[in-house]
Amino acid sequence: MTAERPFTTLVTTLVAMVMLLGASWTMPAGATAEAEKTDVRTPGGTRVPPAGAAPDAGGKNDYPTAARADYVFACMATNGQTQDALQKCSCSIDVIASIIPYEKYVHYETILRMQLVGGEKSEVFRGVTWLKETVDDLRRAQAEAEARCF
């Protein structure tokens, strides 16, 4: 079996899950016909905004799908390629997204990635106190996500 096989199986499974969920989304009890056009919810009750809609006022849904998927793939690579890991990792990015706006998340992730690069040029990202303190917000959000989801 090649290294690509588990990834292909995972992607196939995720696509099948999305298709199944897409077919089973329903309106909450008591919803009006007008709300049916704009208020779609997953089976778990999470609101799905209509295509092209602005993020929620709190900015809690401003993470692009690709960014969420990237996080979940990396998380599952660390925690196992299981359904349980998929649920926990999806929960984790949802918690982080509810705490940190996407623009700040990208900023924090960039700093973290630069801190991991070796050599003199990246020393500025490791040696500056205010950069370390800046990334602490992301680390706190990750700790909260781990406490809630894992």
DSSP file (Angstrom, degrees, kcal/mol; ACC not computed):
  #  RESIDUE AA STRUCTURE BP1 BP2  ACC     N-H-->O    O-->H-N    N-H-->O    O-->H-N    TCO  KAPPA ALPHA  PHI   PSI    X-CA   Y-CA   Z-CA
    1    1 A M              0   0    0      0, 0.0     2,-0.1     0, 0.0     0, 0.0   0.000 360.0 360.0 360.0 133.2    0.0    0.0    0.0
    2    2 A T    >   -     0   0    0      1,-0.1     3,-0.7     4,-0.0     0, 0.0  -0.342 360.0-109.6 -84.1 167.7    1.4    3.4   -0.9
    3    3 A A  T 3> S+     0   0    0      1,-0.2     4,-0.7     2,-0.2    -1,-0.1   0.754 117.0  59.3 -67.5 -23.4    1.5    6.5    1.3
    4    4 A E  H 3> S+     0   0    0      1,-0.2     4,-2.8     2,-0.1    -1,-0.2   0.754  88.0  75.4 -77.1 -23.3   -1.2    8.1   -0.9
    5    5 A R  H <> S+     0   0    0     -3,-0.7     4,-2.6     1,-0.2     5,-0.2   0.920  94.5  46.2 -58.9 -50.8   -3.7    5.4   -0.4
    6    6 A P  H  > S+     0   0    0      0, 0.0     4,-2.5     0, 0.0    -1,-0.2   0.901 114.5  49.8 -60.5 -37.6   -4.8    6.4    3.2
    7    7 A F  H  X S+     0   0    0     -4,-0.7     4,-2.8     2,-0.2    -2,-0.2   0.926 110.9  48.8 -65.5 -43.4   -5.0   10.0    2.1
    8    8 A T  H  X S+     0   0    0     -4,-2.8     4,-2.5     1,-0.2    -1,-0.2   0.906 112.2  49.1 -61.6 -41.8   -7.2    9.0   -0.9
    9    9 A T  H  X S+     0   0    0     -4,-2.6     4,-2.5    -5,-0.2    -1,-0.2   0.911 111.5  49.7 -63.4 -42.4   -9.4    6.9    1.4
   10   10 A L  H  X S+     0   0    0     -4,-2.5     4,-2.8     2,-0.2    -2,-0.2   0.934 111.9  47.2 -62.0 -47.2   -9.7    9.8    3.8
   11   11 A V  H  X S+     0   0    0     -4,-2.8     4,-2.6     1,-0.2     5,-0.2   0.916 112.2  50.3 -62.3 -42.8  -10.6   12.3    1.1
   12   12 A T  H  X S+     0   0    0     -4,-2.5     4,-2.2    -5,-0.2    -1,-0.2   0.913 111.7  48.5 -61.0 -42.6  -13.2    9.8   -0.4
   13   13 A T  H  X S+     0   0    0     -4,-2.5     4,-2.4     2,-0.2    -2,-0.2   0.922 111.5  49.1 -63.3 -44.7  -14.7    9.4    3.1
   14   14 A L  H  X S+     0   0    0     -4,-2.8     4,-2.5     2,-0.2    -2,-0.2   0.908 110.8  50.1 -62.7 -42.1  -14.9   13.1    3.7
   15   15 A V  H  X S+     0   0    0     -4,-2.6     4,-2.3     1,-0.2    -1,-0.2   0.918 111.0  49.4 -62.4 -42.7  -16.5   13.7    0.3
   16   16 A A  H  X S+     0   0    0     -4,-2.2     4,-2.4    -5,-0.2    -2,-0.2   0.898 110.6  50.5 -63.2 -40.1  -19.1   11.0    1.1
   17   17 A M  H  X S+     0   0    0     -4,-2.4     4,-3.0     2,-0.2     5,-0.2   0.915 110.0  49.6 -64.2 -42.8  -19.8   12.5    4.5
   18   18 A V  H  X S+     0   0    0     -4,-2.5     4,-2.7     1,-0.2    -2,-0.2   0.912 111.5  49.2 -62.5 -42.1  -20.3   16.0    3.0
   19   19 A M  H  X S+     0   0    0     -4,-2.3     4,-1.5     2,-0.2    -1,-0.2   0.915 113.0  47.0 -64.2 -41.9  -22.7   14.5    0.4
   20   20 A L  H  X S+     0   0    0     -4,-2.4     4,-0.8     2,-0.2    -2,-0.2   0.925 114.6  46.1 -65.3 -44.7  -24.7   12.6    3.1
   21   21 A L  H >X S+     0   0    0     -4,-3.0     3,-0.9     1,-0.2     4,-0.8   0.907 109.2  55.7 -64.9 -40.3  -24.9   15.7    5.3
   22   22 A G  H 3< S+     0   0    0     -4,-2.7     3,-0.4     1,-0.3    -1,-0.2   0.856 108.5  48.2 -59.8 -34.9  -25.9   17.9    2.4
   23   23 A A  H 3< S+     0   0    0     -4,-1.5    -1,-0.3     1,-0.2    -2,-0.2   0.673 114.3  46.7 -79.0 -16.7  -28.8   15.6    1.7
   24   24 A S  H << S+     0   0    0     -3,-0.9    -1,-0.2    -4,-0.8    -2,-0.2   0.381  74.7 124.5-111.1   5.7  -29.9   15.5    5.3
   25   25 A W     <  +     0   0    0     -4,-0.8     2,-0.3    -3,-0.4    17,-0.2  -0.462  38.6 179.2 -67.6 134.3  -29.9   19.2    6.3
   26   26 A T  B     -A   41   0A   0     15,-0.7    15,-0.7    -2,-0.2    -2,-0.1  -0.882  30.2-102.6-133.6 164.2  -33.3   20.2    7.7
   27   27 A M        -     0   0    0     -2,-0.3     3,-0.1    13,-0.1    13,-0.1  -0.590  44.3-103.5 -82.7 148.1  -34.9   23.3    9.1
   28   28 A P    >   -     0   0    0      0, 0.0     3,-1.7     0, 0.0    -1,-0.1  -0.341  50.9 -83.3 -66.0 154.6  -35.5   23.5   12.8
   29   29 A A  T 3  S+     0   0    0      1,-0.3     0, 0.0    -2,-0.0     0, 0.0  -0.314 116.4  23.2 -58.0 137.5  -39.0   22.9   14.0
   30   30 A G  T 3  S+     0   0    0      1,-0.3    -1,-0.3    -3,-0.1     2,-0.1   0.496  85.2 148.0  85.7   3.9  -41.2   25.9   13.8
   31   31 A A    <   -     0   0    0     -3,-1.7    -1,-0.3     1,-0.1     2,-0.1  -0.430  44.4-123.2 -72.6 147.7  -39.1   27.6   11.1
   32   32 A T     >  -     0   0    0     -2,-0.1     4,-1.6     1,-0.1    -1,-0.1  -0.428  20.0-111.2 -87.3 164.6  -41.0   29.8    8.6
   33   33 A A  H  > S+     0   0    0      1,-0.2     4,-0.7     2,-0.2    -1,-0.1   0.869 119.8  52.0 -62.6 -36.7  -41.0   29.4    4.9
   34   34 A E  H >> S+     0   0    0      1,-0.2     3,-1.0     2,-0.2     4,-0.6   0.907 108.4  50.2 -66.4 -41.6  -39.0   32.7    4.5
   35   35 A A  H >> S+     0   0    0      1,-0.2     4,-4.2     2,-0.2     3,-0.9   0.810  98.1  69.2 -66.0 -28.8  -36.4   31.5    7.0
   36   36 A E  H 3< S+     0   0    0     -4,-1.6    -1,-0.2     1,-0.3    -2,-0.2   0.815  95.7  54.8 -60.3 -29.5  -36.1   28.2    5.0
   37   37 A K  H << S+     0   0    0     -3,-1.0    -1,-0.3    -4,-0.7    -2,-0.2   0.796 127.1  16.3 -73.4 -27.9  -34.5   30.2    2.2
   38   38 A T  H << S+     0   0    0     -3,-0.9     2,-0.9    -4,-0.6    -2,-0.2   0.646 111.5  71.0-121.0 -20.8  -31.8   31.7    4.5
   39   39 A D     <  +     0   0    0     -4,-4.2     2,-0.4    -5,-0.1    -1,-0.2  -0.767  56.2 164.7-109.9  89.1  -31.6   29.7    7.7
   40   40 A V  E     - B   0  48A   0      8,-1.0     8,-3.8    -2,-0.9     2,-0.3  -0.839  13.6-168.1-104.0 140.0  -30.1   26.2    7.0
   41   41 A R  E     -AB  26  47A   0    -15,-0.7   -15,-0.7    -2,-0.4     6,-0.2  -0.951  19.6-122.8-129.7 148.5  -28.8   24.1    9.9
   42   42 A T    >   -     0   0    0      4,-2.3     3,-2.3    -2,-0.3   -20,-0.0  -0.334  43.7 -96.1 -76.0 168.1  -26.8   20.9   10.1
   43   43 A P  T 3  S+     0   0    0      0, 0.0    -1,-0.1     0, 0.0   -18,-0.0   0.800 128.2  57.5 -56.5 -27.7  -28.2   17.9   11.8
   44   44 A G  T 3  S-     0   0    0      2,-0.1    -3,-0.0     1,-0.0    -2,-0.0   0.534 122.7-106.9 -80.0  -6.6  -26.3   19.0   14.9
   45   45 A G    <   +     0   0    0     -3,-2.3     2,-0.3     1,-0.3    -1,-0.0   0.441  68.5 147.0  98.1   0.6  -28.1   22.4   14.9
   46   46 A T        -     0   0    0      1,-0.1    -4,-2.3    -5,-0.0    -1,-0.3  -0.549  50.8-119.6 -73.4 131.6  -25.2   24.5   13.6
   47   47 A R  E     -B   41   0A   0     -2,-0.3    -6,-0.3    -6,-0.2    -1,-0.1  -0.529  21.7-157.4 -73.3 133.8  -26.4   27.4   11.4
   48   48 A V  E     -B   40   0A   0     -8,-3.8    -8,-1.0    -2,-0.2     3,-0.1  -0.957  16.8-135.0-111.1 114.5  -25.0   27.4    7.9
   49   49 A P        -     0   0    0      0, 0.0     3,-0.1     0, 0.0   -10,-0.1  -0.335  29.8 -96.9 -68.5 151.9  -25.1   30.8    6.3
   50   50 A P    >   -     0   0    0      0, 0.0     3,-2.2     0, 0.0   -12,-0.1  -0.243  54.9 -78.4 -63.4 157.0  -26.4   31.1    2.7
   51   51 A A  T 3  S+     0   0    0      1,-0.3     3,-0.1    -3,-0.1    -3,-0.0  -0.314 119.4  14.6 -57.3 133.6  -23.8   31.2   -0.1
   52   52 A G  T 3  S+     0   0    0      1,-0.3    -1,-0.3    -3,-0.1     2,-0.1   0.436  93.0 141.6  81.4  -0.3  -22.3   34.6   -0.3
   53   53 A A    <   -     0   0    0     -3,-2.2    -1,-0.3     1,-0.1     3,-0.1  -0.401  56.7-107.4 -74.3 151.5  -23.6   35.8    3.0
   54   54 A A        -     0   0    0      1,-0.1    -1,-0.1    -3,-0.1     3,-0.1  -0.396  45.7 -91.3 -70.3 154.1  -21.5   37.9    5.3
   55   55 A P        -     0   0    0      0, 0.0    -1,-0.1     0, 0.0     7,-0.1  -0.174  57.1 -77.0 -61.1 161.7  -20.0   36.3    8.4
   56   56 A D    >   -     0   0    0      1,-0.1     3,-2.5     2,-0.1     5,-0.2  -0.165  47.8-105.2 -54.7 155.8  -21.9   36.4   11.6
   57   57 A A  T 3  S+     0   0    0      1,-0.3    -1,-0.1     2,-0.1     0, 0.0   0.829 122.6  55.7 -55.4 -33.8  -21.8   39.7   13.4
   58   58 A G  T 3  S-     0   0    0      1,-0.1    -1,-0.3    43,-0.0    -2,-0.1   0.510 110.3-122.8 -78.7  -3.2  -19.4   38.2   16.0
   59   59 A G  S X  S+     0   0    0     -3,-2.5     3,-0.9     1,-0.1    43,-0.3   0.681  70.7 134.5  72.6  17.2  -17.0   37.1   13.2
   60   60 A K  T 3   +     0   0    0      1,-0.3     3,-0.2     2,-0.1    39,-0.1   0.613  69.1  44.7 -77.8 -11.6  -17.3   33.5   14.3
   61   61 A N  T 3  S+     0   0    0     -5,-0.2    -1,-0.3     1,-0.1    -2,-0.1  -0.163  76.7 109.0-123.5  40.2  -17.7   32.1   10.8
   62   62 A D    <   +     0   0    0     -3,-0.9    -1,-0.1    35,-0.2    -2,-0.1   0.344  46.2 108.1-100.0   8.0  -15.0   34.0    8.9
   63   63 A Y  S    S-     0   0    0     -3,-0.2    34,-0.0    39,-0.1    -4,-0.0  -0.728  72.2-122.5 -84.5 127.5  -12.7   31.1    8.4
   64   64 A P     >  -     0   0    0      0, 0.0     4,-2.0     0, 0.0     3,-0.3  -0.332  20.4-117.2 -64.5 151.9  -12.6   29.9    4.8
   65   65 A T  H  > S+     0   0    0      1,-0.2     4,-2.9     2,-0.2     5,-0.2   0.887 114.9  56.2 -57.3 -41.2  -13.4   26.2    4.3
   66   66 A A  H  > S+     0   0    0      1,-0.2     4,-2.4     2,-0.2    -1,-0.2   0.879 106.6  49.8 -61.8 -38.0  -10.0   25.5    2.9
   67   67 A A  H  > S+     0   0    0     -3,-0.3     4,-2.1     2,-0.2    -1,-0.2   0.907 112.3  47.3 -67.6 -41.3   -8.4   26.9    6.1
   68   68 A R  H  X S+     0   0    0     -4,-2.0     4,-2.5     2,-0.2    -2,-0.2   0.925 113.2  48.4 -64.0 -44.0  -10.6   24.7    8.3
   69   69 A A  H  X S+     0   0    0     -4,-2.9     4,-2.9     1,-0.2    -2,-0.2   0.901 109.4  53.0 -63.8 -41.0   -9.9   21.7    6.1
   70   70 A D  H  X S+     0   0    0     -4,-2.4     4,-2.2    -5,-0.2    -1,-0.2   0.914 110.9  47.1 -60.1 -43.4   -6.1   22.3    6.3
   71   71 A Y  H  X S+     0   0    0     -4,-2.1     4,-2.7     2,-0.2    -2,-0.2   0.928 112.6  49.1 -63.5 -45.2   -6.3   22.5   10.1
   72   72 A V  H  X S+     0   0    0     -4,-2.5     4,-2.8     2,-0.2    -2,-0.2   0.913 110.7  50.0 -64.1 -42.5   -8.4   19.3   10.3
   73   73 A F  H  X S+     0   0    0     -4,-2.9     4,-1.9     2,-0.2    -1,-0.2   0.934 113.9  45.0 -60.7 -45.9   -6.0   17.4    8.0
   74   74 A A  H  X S+     0   0    0     -4,-2.2     4,-1.2    -5,-0.2    -2,-0.2   0.903 114.0  49.7 -64.7 -41.0   -3.0   18.5   10.0
   75   75 A C  H  X S+     0   0    0     -4,-2.7     4,-2.6     1,-0.2     3,-0.3   0.908 111.1  48.9 -63.5 -43.1   -4.8   17.7   13.3
   76   76 A M  H  X S+     0   0    0     -4,-2.8     4,-1.8     1,-0.2    -1,-0.2   0.828 104.6  59.1 -69.1 -30.5   -5.8   14.3   12.0
   77   77 A A  H  < S+     0   0    0     -4,-1.9    -1,-0.2    -5,-0.2    -2,-0.2   0.848 114.7  38.0 -63.2 -32.5   -2.2   13.6   10.9
   78   78 A T  H  < S+     0   0    0     -4,-1.2    -2,-0.2    -3,-0.3    -1,-0.2   0.853 125.7  35.5 -84.0 -38.4   -1.2   14.1   14.5
   79   79 A N  H  < S-     0   0    0     -4,-2.6    -2,-0.2     1,-0.3    -3,-0.2   0.392 119.7 -84.5-103.8   1.6   -4.2   12.4   16.3
   80   80 A G     <  -     0   0    0     -4,-1.8     2,-1.1    -5,-0.2    -1,-0.3  -0.062  33.8 -92.9 109.1 149.7   -4.9    9.6   13.9
   81   81 A Q  S    S+     0   0    0     -4,-0.1     2,-0.3    -3,-0.1    -1,-0.1  -0.436  80.5 122.6 -94.1  58.5   -6.9    9.0   10.8
   82   82 A T  S  > S-     0   0    0     -2,-1.1     4,-2.2    -6,-0.1     5,-0.1  -0.747  75.6-114.1-118.8 164.9  -10.1    8.0   12.5
   83   83 A Q  H  > S+     0   0    0     -2,-0.3     4,-2.3     2,-0.2     5,-0.2   0.888 119.0  54.2 -61.6 -39.6  -13.7    9.2   12.6
   84   84 A D  H  > S+     0   0    0      1,-0.2     4,-2.4     2,-0.2    -1,-0.2   0.915 108.4  48.1 -61.4 -44.2  -13.2   10.1   16.3
   85   85 A A  H  > S+     0   0    0      2,-0.2     4,-3.1     1,-0.2     5,-0.3   0.891 108.8  54.9 -64.0 -39.3  -10.2   12.2   15.3
   86   86 A L  H  X S+     0   0    0     -4,-2.2     4,-2.3     2,-0.2    -2,-0.2   0.930 110.5  45.5 -58.5 -46.5  -12.2   13.9   12.5
   87   87 A Q  H  X S+     0   0    0     -4,-2.3     4,-2.2     2,-0.2    -2,-0.2   0.925 116.0  45.4 -63.6 -45.3  -14.9   14.9   15.0
   88   88 A K  H  X S+     0   0    0     -4,-2.4     4,-2.3     2,-0.2    -2,-0.2   0.904 114.4  47.4 -66.5 -42.2  -12.4   16.2   17.6
   89   89 A C  H  X S+     0   0    0     -4,-3.1     4,-2.1     2,-0.2    -1,-0.2   0.884 111.9  50.0 -68.4 -38.7  -10.3   18.1   15.1
   90   90 A S  H  X S+     0   0    0     -4,-2.3     4,-1.7    -5,-0.3    -2,-0.2   0.911 111.9  48.8 -63.9 -42.1  -13.4   19.7   13.5
   91   91 A C  H  X S+     0   0    0     -4,-2.2     4,-2.3    -5,-0.2    -2,-0.2   0.909 108.1  56.1 -60.7 -42.9  -14.6   20.7   16.9
   92   92 A S  H  X S+     0   0    0     -4,-2.3     4,-2.4     1,-0.2    -2,-0.2   0.919 108.1  44.6 -59.6 -48.1  -11.1   22.1   17.7
   93   93 A I  H  X S+     0   0    0     -4,-2.1     4,-2.6     1,-0.2    -1,-0.2   0.848 111.0  55.8 -68.4 -31.4  -11.0   24.5   14.7
   94   94 A D  H  X S+     0   0    0     -4,-1.7     4,-1.4     2,-0.2    -1,-0.2   0.911 109.2  46.6 -64.2 -41.3  -14.6   25.5   15.5
   95   95 A V  H  X S+     0   0    0     -4,-2.3     4,-0.9     2,-0.2     3,-0.3   0.935 113.2  48.3 -65.7 -46.1  -13.6   26.5   19.0
   96   96 A I  H >X S+     0   0    0     -4,-2.4     4,-3.0     1,-0.2     3,-1.0   0.919 110.5  52.1 -60.0 -42.9  -10.5   28.4   17.8
   97   97 A A  H 3< S+     0   0    0     -4,-2.6    -1,-0.2     1,-0.3   -35,-0.2   0.792 106.0  54.7 -64.9 -27.7  -12.6   30.2   15.1
   98   98 A S  H 3< S+     0   0    0     -4,-1.4    -1,-0.3    -3,-0.3    -2,-0.2   0.682 117.5  36.1 -78.0 -16.2  -15.1   31.2   17.9
   99   99 A I  H << S+     0   0    0     -3,-1.0    -2,-0.2    -4,-0.9    -3,-0.1   0.817 119.6  39.9-102.0 -40.9  -12.2   32.8   19.8
  100  100 A I  S  < S-     0   0    0     -4,-3.0    -1,-0.3    -5,-0.2     5,-0.0  -0.947  79.4-124.6-119.1 125.9   -9.9   34.3   17.2
  101  101 A P     >  -     0   0    0      0, 0.0     4,-2.2     0, 0.0     3,-0.5  -0.324  31.5-112.6 -61.7 151.2  -10.9   36.1   14.0
  102  102 A Y  H  > S+     0   0    0    -43,-0.3     4,-2.5     1,-0.2     5,-0.2   0.868 113.9  58.2 -57.4 -41.9   -9.5   34.6   10.9
  103  103 A E  H  > S+     0   0    0      1,-0.2     4,-1.6     2,-0.2    -1,-0.2   0.903 110.8  43.0 -57.4 -42.8   -7.2   37.5   10.1
  104  104 A K  H  > S+     0   0    0     -3,-0.5     4,-3.0     2,-0.2    -1,-0.2   0.877 109.8  57.7 -70.2 -37.5   -5.5   37.2   13.5
  105  105 A Y  H  X S+     0   0    0     -4,-2.2     4,-2.9     1,-0.2     5,-0.2   0.921 106.8  48.1 -58.0 -45.2   -5.3   33.4   13.1
  106  106 A V  H  X S+     0   0    0     -4,-2.5     4,-2.2     2,-0.2    -1,-0.2   0.913 112.1  50.3 -61.7 -42.8   -3.4   33.8    9.8
  107  107 A H  H  X S+     0   0    0     -4,-1.6     4,-1.9    -5,-0.2    -2,-0.2   0.938 113.5  44.6 -60.0 -49.3   -1.0   36.3   11.5
  108  108 A Y  H  X S+     0   0    0     -4,-3.0     4,-2.6     1,-0.2    -2,-0.2   0.912 112.4  51.3 -63.9 -44.2   -0.4   34.0   14.5
  109  109 A E  H  X S+     0   0    0     -4,-2.9     4,-2.6    -5,-0.2    -1,-0.2   0.885 108.1  53.0 -61.8 -39.0    0.1   31.0   12.3
  110  110 A T  H  X S+     0   0    0     -4,-2.2     4,-2.3    -5,-0.2    -1,-0.2   0.925 109.9  47.6 -62.5 -44.6    2.6   32.8   10.2
  111  111 A I  H  X S+     0   0    0     -4,-1.9     4,-2.0     2,-0.2    -2,-0.2   0.933 112.3  49.8 -62.0 -45.9    4.6   33.8   13.3
  112  112 A L  H  X S+     0   0    0     -4,-2.6     4,-1.0     1,-0.2    -2,-0.2   0.917 111.2  48.6 -60.2 -43.8    4.5   30.2   14.6
  113  113 A R  H  X S+     0   0    0     -4,-2.6     4,-0.6     1,-0.2     3,-0.5   0.895 110.7  50.6 -64.6 -39.1    5.7   28.8   11.3
  114  114 A M  H >< S+     0   0    0     -4,-2.3     3,-0.7     1,-0.2    -1,-0.2   0.837 104.2  58.5 -68.3 -31.5    8.5   31.3   11.1
  115  115 A Q  H 3< S+     0   0    0     -4,-2.0    -1,-0.2     1,-0.2    -2,-0.2   0.786 103.0  54.6 -66.3 -26.2    9.6   30.4   14.6
  116  116 A L  H 3< S+     0   0    0     -4,-1.0    -1,-0.2    -3,-0.5     2,-0.2   0.661  86.4  98.1 -81.5 -17.2   10.1   26.8   13.4
  117  117 A V  S << S-     0   0    0     -3,-0.7     2,-0.1    -4,-0.6     5,-0.0  -0.525  72.5-131.7 -73.8 136.4   12.4   27.7   10.6
  118  118 A G        +     0   0    0     -2,-0.2     4,-0.2     3,-0.1     3,-0.1  -0.354  56.7  53.6 -82.7 166.5   16.1   27.3   11.4
  119  119 A G  S    S-     0   0    0      1,-0.1     3,-0.4     2,-0.1     4,-0.3  -0.222  91.5 -67.4 102.7 171.4   18.9   29.8   10.8
  120  120 A E  S >  S+     0   0    0      1,-0.2     3,-1.6     2,-0.2     4,-0.5   0.863 119.8  63.1 -67.1 -38.9   19.8   33.3   11.6
  121  121 A K  T 3  S+     0   0    0      1,-0.3     3,-0.4     2,-0.2    -1,-0.2   0.806 106.2  44.7 -62.6 -29.6   17.1   35.0    9.4
  122  122 A S  T >> S+     0   0    0     -3,-0.4     3,-1.2    -4,-0.2     4,-0.8   0.457  85.7  94.2 -93.3   0.1   14.3   33.5   11.4
  123  123 A E  H X> S+     0   0    0     -3,-1.6     4,-2.8    -4,-0.3     3,-0.8   0.833  75.4  65.6 -59.7 -32.4   15.9   34.3   14.8
  124  124 A V  H 3> S+     0   0    0     -4,-0.5     4,-0.9    -3,-0.4    -1,-0.3   0.832 100.4  51.1 -59.7 -31.2   13.9   37.6   14.9
  125  125 A F  H <4 S+     0   0    0     -3,-1.2    -1,-0.3   -11,-0.2    -2,-0.2   0.721 117.2  38.8 -79.1 -20.9   10.7   35.5   15.1
  126  126 A R  H << S+     0   0    0     -4,-0.8    -2,-0.2    -3,-0.8    -1,-0.2   0.756 117.4  46.4 -96.0 -29.2   12.1   33.5   18.0
  127  127 A G  H  < S+     0   0    0     -4,-2.8     2,-0.6    -5,-0.1    -3,-0.2   0.570  85.1  94.4 -96.1  -9.5   13.9   36.1   20.0
  128  128 A V     X  -     0   0    0     -4,-0.9     4,-1.6    -5,-0.2     3,-0.5  -0.751  60.4-152.8 -92.5 122.2   11.4   39.0   20.1
  129  129 A T  H  > S+     0   0    0     -2,-0.6     4,-2.4     1,-0.2     5,-0.2   0.885  92.0  54.8 -60.6 -44.0    9.3   39.0   23.3
  130  130 A W  H  > S+     0   0    0      1,-0.2     4,-1.9     2,-0.2    -1,-0.2   0.817 106.1  53.1 -66.9 -27.6    6.3   40.8   21.9
  131  131 A L  H  > S+     0   0    0     -3,-0.5     4,-1.9     2,-0.2    -1,-0.2   0.899 109.1  49.3 -69.8 -39.4    6.0   38.2   19.1
  132  132 A K  H  X S+     0   0    0     -4,-1.6     4,-0.8     1,-0.2    -2,-0.2   0.915 112.5  47.8 -62.7 -42.2    6.0   35.4   21.6
  133  133 A E  H  X S+     0   0    0     -4,-2.4     4,-0.5     1,-0.2     3,-0.3   0.859 108.1  55.9 -67.1 -35.3    3.3   37.2   23.6
  134  134 A T  H >< S+     0   0    0     -4,-1.9     3,-1.1     1,-0.2     4,-0.5   0.915 106.6  49.4 -61.8 -43.5    1.3   37.8   20.4
  135  135 A V  H 3X S+     0   0    0     -4,-1.9     4,-2.1     1,-0.2     3,-0.4   0.678  91.2  80.4 -72.3 -17.6    1.2   34.0   19.7
  136  136 A D  H 3X S+     0   0    0     -4,-0.8     4,-2.5    -3,-0.3    -1,-0.2   0.832  84.7  61.4 -58.9 -31.3    0.1   33.3   23.3
  137  137 A D  H <X S+     0   0    0     -3,-1.1     4,-2.1    -4,-0.5    -1,-0.2   0.925 106.5  44.8 -59.8 -44.3   -3.4   34.2   22.2
  138  138 A L  H  > S+     0   0    0     -4,-0.5     4,-2.6    -3,-0.4    -2,-0.2   0.909 111.8  52.3 -66.4 -41.3   -3.4   31.4   19.7
  139  139 A R  H  X S+     0   0    0     -4,-2.1     4,-2.2     1,-0.2    -2,-0.2   0.887 109.6  49.5 -63.5 -38.4   -1.9   29.0   22.2
  140  140 A R  H  X S+     0   0    0     -4,-2.5     4,-2.4     2,-0.2    -1,-0.2   0.910 111.2  49.2 -65.6 -41.6   -4.7   29.9   24.7
  141  141 A A  H  X S+     0   0    0     -4,-2.1     4,-2.4     1,-0.2    -2,-0.2   0.899 111.2  49.9 -64.2 -40.0   -7.3   29.3   22.0
  142  142 A Q  H  X S+     0   0    0     -4,-2.6     4,-2.4     2,-0.2    -1,-0.2   0.887 109.9  50.7 -65.1 -38.4   -5.7   25.9   21.2
  143  143 A A  H  X S+     0   0    0     -4,-2.2     4,-2.3     2,-0.2    -2,-0.2   0.905 110.7  48.9 -65.3 -40.9   -5.7   25.0   24.9
  144  144 A E  H  X S+     0   0    0     -4,-2.4     4,-2.2     2,-0.2    -2,-0.2   0.909 111.2  50.3 -63.2 -42.1   -9.4   25.9   25.2
  145  145 A A  H  X S+     0   0    0     -4,-2.4     4,-2.5     1,-0.2     5,-0.4   0.899 110.6  49.2 -63.6 -40.8  -10.1   23.8   22.0
  146  146 A E  H  X S+     0   0    0     -4,-2.4     4,-2.0     1,-0.2    -1,-0.2   0.908 110.9  50.1 -65.3 -40.7   -8.2   20.9   23.5
  147  147 A A  H  < S+     0   0    0     -4,-2.3    -2,-0.2     1,-0.2    -1,-0.2   0.892 118.1  38.8 -64.7 -38.6  -10.1   21.1   26.8
  148  148 A R  H  < S+     0   0    0     -4,-2.2    -2,-0.2    -5,-0.1    -1,-0.2   0.825 128.3  27.9 -79.9 -32.5  -13.5   21.3   25.0
  149  149 A C  H  <        0   0    0     -4,-2.5    -3,-0.2    -5,-0.2    -2,-0.2   0.716 360.0 360.0-108.8 -24.0  -12.9   18.8   22.2
  150  150 A F     <        0   0    0     -4,-2.0    -3,-0.1    -5,-0.4    -4,-0.1   0.446 360.0 360.0-109.1 360.0  -10.4   16.2   23.3
